[in-house]
Structures are given as structure tokens and as C-alpha cells.
Amino acid sequence: MTLGVLMQAAQAFQRLTGARSWPVDDVGEIARCRASADRVLSLYEDTWRLDGDLRGSETPRITRDRSDESRLRIVDLCIAEPSGRILLEHFNAGVGPGERVLVAGDPSVTGSLFKAIGGLWPWGSGRITLPVDGGLLFMPQRPYLPEGTLREALCYPQLAGRCTDAELRLTLERVGLASLLPRPDDRDNWGQVLPLRAVQRLGFARALVQRPDWIFMEGATDAFDPEGKQQILQMLREALPRAALLLIGFHPGLEPLHDRTLVLERSAESRYLFEGRRVNGTVHH
């Protein structure tokens, strides 16, 4: 056997040994991947089963649909906990294009109202009707920014190509993030590397890029001082004059920045929807 043939045989033996040992060396990682996949599949199956149970049961639930009307309408809305305990009942409201509405009161009621509007809270009864035209944007305290380029984070969940360089530059300048202008195509985990105030400003920049007709904000300005809140909300009014804004806020000084205020108070009595008992929630317009 020549030296070359010997070296080839040795390399072949090493590759064969490495290939055969891969399952043993990586069995832990394989198990973790399978466990993660099992959890995702279990969650998916449970959500489908929950939807089926809600559709097939006779338990009242909140209905959400679309209409040709240009207003958001909430008719005889009852919000309950998953256990059936009523939080709010006989709530009626309407919001038109361009209105600025401050939603205050008990956080458990106000947060559940936004979840019901978004289709994530079916417990209760009544009807929520949204205009058939116009997009919705929900802005939480910390908006989700996917890891990738700054352009992709701003356009998410839509494609990054819809935002030109000129639009990106103007948007960042309007929300006070001119320092990020040289980095539109830098890749980073923006939700982690930036402070909360900058992350919230990126949330407003996303609103300017997507231009929704209905904006729902919950804690989206908590990192701003009073002057900063006034400036960013005024900027949003000027940039999107036809967009309706509903903002959950509990800090003083927000009322003058809105056209009207809805105060939702949680009922002090324990009544349950499933037993047919009702209690009126206190609603101040």
C-alpha cells in the first residue's frame, strides 16, 4: 500500500467514524428540538380545540365582524373573565375616523377591551363592528422588533421593500431617531440593543410606514416624559389625520391630548355570565 492510499484510507476511516458518532454526540440537541416541536404542535392543537369548543357551545361570546360603515361600533358589550365573572356590561360606544379617544379606568377592563377588539378575548357577549376598509395596528408598551435589518423591523410584518430610503429617512427624523439614519440595513436585535424609549419611537415609526386607519395603544408612551408624549402624539395627529387613535393611559395630563375620555370601572360585585346573572359596569363618557 502506497503512502497516498494509506492516507486516503485513514481519512475515510475518520469521516466514517465521525458520521456514525453524530447521532450519539447530538442526541441531546435532537431531543430538545423534538420537545420544542411537540410543544408548538400541542399549542396549535389546543387553540383549534378551544375555537371549536367556543363555536359549538351555547355559552355567550363576543362577536366581531366587519361592516361598510366607517365607524368602530361597540354594541351591548359584556366583558367577562374566562371563569364567567363579569367585568363590564352593557357598554356601548362608537369611534369615528380621526378621533382621539383616551381609555382610562381599571387596567383589567381596559386591557380586555382591546383584546376583544383584536379578536383575542371571546369571553362575554355583545358585538364589535369594525370598518371593512382600513388596517388595524396595536401598539403595546414594547413593540415586537424582529431580529434583522432596521428596515425589516420597521416594515414588519410586511416586506421591507415597500419602504424607500427617502421614506425611511423622513420617518426616522419625524419620530426623533435621526441617529439611526446611517444604519437602515444594519442587522441587529433592535428590541434588545435599544433602550425602551427608542424602541417605542420605532413603534411610532412603524405606524407612519404602515399608515393604519385604526391605532390602539396600550402603554406605548410610558417611557416618554409629559412633553415627549405631547410631541409624539401631536406628530402622529399631523402625519395621520384620518387615523383613529384609542390610547389606554393612566398618567395625568393625557386628557387635553384627546377629543374625549372613556373611563371603564370594574364591577365590585361578583356576578357570573354562565349563571345568567348580570351587573352593570360603570361607564363614564
N, C-alpha and C positions, 0 to 999 in steps of 0.2 A: 504494500500500500504506500503510495507516494505521500509526501507531506501535504500536498494540496487536498488529496482525497481524505486524509486524516482530519484536516481542519474542517472540511465540509461535513464530515460525519459528526464531529464534535459540536458544530453549530446546529446541525439538525437535531441532535440529541437535546441540546439546551432549549431549542424552540419547542420541541415536543414536551419536554418536562414542564416548561412554563405554561403551555396551553392546557395541559392536564391538571395543573395545580390551580388554575384560575378559579374554578368553582369553589374550591376549598378556601382560598385566600379571601374571596369576596362574598362568602355566604352570608356574612352579617349585613353587608350593604344590600344584597338581594332581598333579605328578609325585611329590611327597613323599607325598601321600595314597595314590596308587596303589601306591607302593612299600611303604608300611605295610600296605595291604590284601593285597598279594601275599605278604608275609612271614607274616601271620596265616593266610592260606589254606594256604600251604606247610606251616606248623607243624601245622595241623589235619589236612592230608592225611598228613603223616608219622606223626603219632600214631596215626591209624587204620591205616596200613600196618604200623606196629610192632605194634599189638594183633593184627592179622590174622596176622602172621608168628609171633607168640608162640603164638596159638591153633592154628595149623596145623603148627607144628614139633613134633618129638619131643623137644626139649630140655626137661628137667625145669624146672618153675616152681613158685613158691609159690602155693598155692590159698588163697583167702579166702572164707569163706561165713558164713552165719548159722544159729543153732540156737535151740531153745526153752530151752536151758539158760541159767541166769542167770550163768554164769561165762565169762570170757575164757579160751580154751584154745589153747595153742601145742603142737603135736604134731610131734615129729621134724623140727624146723625146721632147714634148712640155708640159710645166707645166703651168697651169692656175689657177686662183682663182675660187671659186665656182660661182662668178658672170660672169666668162668668160674672165676676163682680163688676158692677157698673161704675165707670169713672165719670162719664158725662152723658147727658141725654137731651134729646130734642134741640140739638144745636143746628141752627140754620144760618148760612152766610153766603155771600156772593162777592166775588172779586173780579173786577174788570181789567182790561188791558191798561198797562201803565200805572196801576195803583200801587202804592207803597203801604203795606199793612204790617204793623208790629203785633206779634202774637206773644202775650205775656201770661203769667199765671203759674199754675202748678207744672213743674217740668215733666212729670209722668203723663199729664194730659196733653200738653203741647207737643211733646215728642211723639206720642201715639197718634196725634192728628196728622203729623207729617208722614208717619209710616203708613197711615191709612190712605192718604192721598197718593203715595207712591206704590200702593198695592201690596204692602208688606204686613199690614195689620188687618186681618179679616174679622176679628172678634168684635161683635157688636151688631148693629143694624143701621139702616139708612142708606142713602145714595150719595155718591160723589161723582159729579159730571164734569169732565174736562173738555175743552175745545178739541175738535178733531184735528185742527191745524195748529202747529206750533210745538216746539220741543220743550221738554222739562229738564231743569238742571237742579240737582240737590247738592248744596254746599255744606258739608259738615265742618266741625272745628278743624280737623286735619284732613284735607282732601287727599285722595289717593293719587300718588305720582309714580307711575311705573318706572322701573329702572331702565335707562336708555338715554337717548339724547334729550336735551331740553325741549326741542321742537316736538318730539313724540309725547313728552309729558304734558305739554300744553294742549295738544290736539286730541289726546286720549278721551274717549275710546275710538275716535275717528282717525283716519290716516293722516300721517304727518305732512303729506304732500299738499294738503288743502291750504296750508299756511305759508305764504310767500315770505321772503326775507323782509320786505318792506312792512308787511302786516305784523310780523313778529317784532320788529324793531319798535313800531308805533305802540303795540300792545304793552311791551315791557316798560316803555317810557311812561305810559299813562298810569300804570299801577305802581310806579316808583321802584322798578328793578332795572334801571339803566346799567347797573354794574354787571349784569349778566348778558349784556348785548354782545360781547366778544365770544360768547360760549353757546351759540344756538345748536351746534352739532356735537358738543362735548357729551360724552357718555358718563353718567354718574347715577348714584342712588339719591336723587334730589330730595326725596322725602326725609332722608336721614342726615344729609350733609348741610342742609339749610336750617336756620332757626325757624321757629313756628311762625313768626310774623312774616318772613319771606315766603314760607310755604302757603300761608293764607293769601298773600299777594298773588302767588302763582294761581291760586284758585280763582281769583277775580280775573286774572289774565285769561284763563280758560273760558270764563264766561264771555269775555269780549271776543274771543276767537270763535266760539260756537254760536253766540248770539241767540240764546233761547228766548222764548216768549214768556216762560214762567220760571222764576227762580225762587227756590226755597232754601233759606239759610238758617242753620242751627249752630250757633257759636262760631260762625265764620269770621267774626271780627273781634273775638275775645282777646287776641294778642295786641290789638291796637289801643292807643290812648284815645281819650274822647275826641281830640282834634283830628287824629288819624282816621277814626271811624267816620266822622263827618266828611272828611275829604274823599275817602274811598267810596262812600255811599253817594255823594254828590257826583263823583266821576261816573259811577255806574248809571245814575239817572240821566246824565248828559249823553253818555255813549249809547245807552239802550233805552230811549224814552218810551218805547211801546211795550217794554217788558214789564210784567207784573212781578213785584217783589214781596214775598212774605218772609219776615225775619223773626225768629224766636230770640228774644232778648230780655234780660232781667236787670241790666245796668241802667242807672239813671241817666237822663239826657238823651235817650233814643227817641222819645215821643215826637219832638219837633222835626225829626228827620223823616217822619212818615205821615201819610194822609190821615190815618185813623189807627185805633188800637183795639184788639180783641183780647180780653182777659178771661182765661179759662181756669176755673177753680174746681178742684176735685171734691166730689161729694164726701161729706163727713159720715154718712150712713153707709152701712154695708148691705147693699141690695144686690141680688143676682139675676142676671139676664135669663138663665135657664129655668128659673122658677116663675118667670113671668112678672116679677116684682120690679117696680120702676122707682127711680128717684131723680128729680130734676137736678141737672148740673147748673151751677150759677154762671151765667154768661153775661158779661158787660160789653156793650159796643161803644 
